[in-house]
Amino acid sequence: MWMRCVVSLGSILVLGFAGASADHQPLECMAFSVGHELTLPGTPVEIYDKLTGDLSPWWDHTFSPSPRRFFIDPQPGGGFYEIFDETGDGVEHATVIWAERGVRLRFEGPLGFSGRAVTMVHTYDLAAVGKDSTRLSLAVRASGEAIDGAAEAVDAVWRHFLFDRFKPYVEAGRVRD
């Protein structure tokens, strides 16, 4: 059965593209990883809950100047969504592929590289430190279309999100400026 599907697909591709012209340009590829770790006040479940749901109090990079909703639906197949307006226009920045409340959240998607041939897997791991603190570790693995300065940009943006935005939000309940 699988072979017939491949043959059928091959036939469709040959027939579908016969006589068609296209502009073919090779892309250079890249791969990189970025990691950050910080300790925050609160239990792993409390920190996980602040990393998911409504992100608008601390996440400040969006496609829309003022999105109607900006959130992570923390369940397998859920998304990292930015809803632009009341009609539902928006973008899915990533898809949740692992959700274990208080332990791990993993999502896959291009985030700010939407429209580029880039895949990134982002993993938040949470671990208790003593009775009332949590170690949050972020690992990002990226591959795809080479973009000058991508690794440095991803590192800087995540450093901003975690240390300049999320940590103060958790420590003081700071809301978005």
C-alpha positions in Angstrom: 0.0 0.0 0.0 2.8 2.4 0.9 4.5 1.9 -2.4 1.3 2.6 -4.4 1.0 5.9 -2.5 4.6 6.8 -3.4 4.1 5.9 -7.0 0.8 7.8 -7.1 2.4 10.8 -5.5 5.3 10.6 -8.0 2.8 10.4 -10.9 0.9 13.4 -9.5 4.2 15.4 -9.1 5.3 14.6 -12.6 2.0 15.4 -14.2 1.3 18.4 -12.0 4.6 20.1 -12.7 5.0 19.2 -16.4 5.4 22.5 -18.2 5.5 24.6 -15.1 8.4 26.9 -14.5 9.7 28.1 -11.2 12.5 30.2 -9.8 14.8 27.7 -7.9 17.3 29.1 -5.5 19.3 26.9 -3.2 19.2 27.8 0.5 22.1 27.4 2.9 21.3 25.6 6.0 22.1 26.2 9.7 21.7 24.5 13.0 22.4 25.9 16.5 21.4 25.6 20.1 20.8 28.2 22.8 20.3 27.6 26.5 19.5 29.6 29.6 18.9 28.8 33.2 17.6 30.9 36.1 16.2 30.4 39.6 12.8 31.9 40.4 10.7 32.2 43.5 7.7 29.8 43.4 7.0 26.2 43.0 7.5 24.5 39.6 3.7 24.4 39.1 3.4 28.1 39.8 6.2 28.9 37.4 4.7 26.6 34.7 1.4 28.3 35.1 3.0 31.7 34.5 4.9 30.4 31.4 1.6 29.3 29.9 -1.9 30.7 29.5 -1.9 34.5 29.0 1.7 35.7 28.1 0.8 39.3 27.5 1.9 40.5 31.0 5.6 39.6 30.2 6.1 38.7 26.5 6.7 41.9 24.5 7.6 40.7 21.0 4.5 40.3 18.8 3.5 40.7 15.2 0.5 42.8 16.1 1.1 46.1 17.9 -1.6 45.1 20.4 -2.8 41.6 20.0 -6.3 40.7 21.3 -5.0 37.5 22.9 -1.5 36.1 23.3 -1.2 32.7 25.0 0.1 29.2 25.1 -2.5 26.4 25.4 -0.4 23.9 27.4 -1.6 20.5 26.1 -0.2 18.3 23.4 -1.4 19.7 20.1 -2.1 23.1 21.8 -0.5 26.2 20.4 1.4 29.3 21.1 -1.1 31.8 19.6 -1.2 35.5 18.9 -4.8 36.5 18.0 -4.8 39.9 16.3 -8.4 40.9 16.5 -12.0 39.8 17.2 -12.3 38.1 13.8 -9.7 35.5 14.9 -7.0 36.6 12.5 -3.6 35.8 13.9 -0.6 33.5 13.9 0.3 30.2 15.6 4.0 30.7 16.6 4.5 27.1 17.7 2.7 23.9 18.5 2.9 22.3 21.9 4.5 18.8 21.6 5.0 18.0 25.3 3.1 19.4 28.3 3.7 18.1 31.8 2.6 20.7 34.3 5.3 21.7 36.7 7.9 19.6 34.9 8.3 20.3 31.2 6.8 22.3 28.3 8.1 21.8 24.8 6.9 23.6 21.7 8.0 23.5 18.1 7.7 26.3 15.6 9.6 29.2 14.0 8.4 31.9 16.5 9.8 35.2 15.1 11.1 33.5 12.0 7.6 32.8 10.6 7.7 32.5 6.9 11.2 31.2 6.8 12.3 27.6 6.5 13.3 27.4 10.1 12.2 24.9 12.8 12.9 25.5 16.4 12.2 23.2 19.4 12.0 25.1 22.7 12.0 23.2 25.9 11.3 24.6 29.4 12.4 22.2 32.1 11.4 23.0 35.7 12.9 21.6 38.9 12.3 22.5 42.6 15.1 24.2 44.4 14.5 24.0 48.1 10.9 24.5 49.3 9.9 27.7 47.5 12.1 28.2 44.4 12.3 26.7 40.9 15.2 26.3 38.5 13.9 27.1 35.0 16.1 25.7 32.2 15.4 26.7 28.6 16.9 24.7 25.7 16.4 25.8 22.1 17.4 23.7 19.1 17.1 25.2 15.7 17.7 24.1 12.1 16.8 25.2 8.7 17.4 28.2 6.3 20.5 30.0 7.2 19.8 33.5 8.5 22.8 35.8 9.3 23.0 36.3 13.1 20.1 34.0 13.9 21.8 32.2 16.8 22.9 35.5 18.4 19.4 37.0 17.9 17.6 33.9 19.4 20.1 34.0 22.3 19.5 37.7 22.9 15.7 37.6 22.6 15.5 34.6 25.0 17.8 36.4 27.5 15.5 39.4 27.2 12.3 37.4 27.7 13.6 35.4 30.6 15.8 37.8 32.5 14.4 41.2 31.6 10.7 40.3 31.4 9.7 37.0 33.0 11.9 37.1 36.1 10.7 40.6 37.1 7.2 39.6 36.3 7.4 36.5 38.6 9.3 38.4 41.4 7.1 41.5 41.5 4.0 40.7 39.4 5.1 43.4 36.9 2.7 43.9 34.1 3.5 44.7 30.5 4.8 48.2 29.8 
